[in-house]
Amino acid sequence: MRIEKNWKYYLGIILFAYSLIPYITVIFIPFLHLPHTTALTVAGGMVASAEIAFFIAAVLLGKPFIEMVKAKVKGCIVKKRGLGAPAPHISKVRHYSGVTLLIFSFFPYYIAELALLIAHLDTHGLHMIVGFMLMGEALFIISLFILGGEFWDRLKKLFEWPGKETGDTTVANNH
């Protein structure tokens, strides 16, 4: 597959690059000597914005880019043994596992917000919440790799208008 370099590509690359930056900068938040709740709020906002940016970048860049990144990561970890057959469709168990992880990846943020609103947390509690939020981020990224490229095709269709373009007008398919 060839990647078309248009505005979606460049915006996707910028968002993908941005999604990596908050993880590096979150490390330096404790050195700012902010109150614990403020530090946790800033860290949570940065990690959440990274997740949102990664998700939008993945939608904009599509399956070819995700497959390319996946191949590069896999190439760094596993030595190439030669070209084989194309990857088979994912199994039902793998699909449901990926969807479950994707859904569970959003829960830590809401739990952290509730904990901040309800509980009076000490430093240890705040560190646990940040770790919990990072676990949610890891679940999100793992779920995307488990779901594979076909998931991206279906996800991309969610954002496309179902009508057919005919000149200047769009005709919707009414079934």
RAGITA-V587324 format. One record per run of one state. SS is the DSSP state (~ for helix, > for strand, _ for the rest). FROM is the first residue (numbers start at 1). LEN is the number of residues. Records with the same first field share a line. If there is no record, write none. Layout:
SS->FROM-LEN + FROM-LEN
This chain:
_->1-6 + 27-2 + 33-3 + 78-14 + 119-4 + 159-5 + 167-2 + 172-4
~->7-20 + 29-4 + 36-42 + 92-27 + 123-36
>->164-3 + 169-3
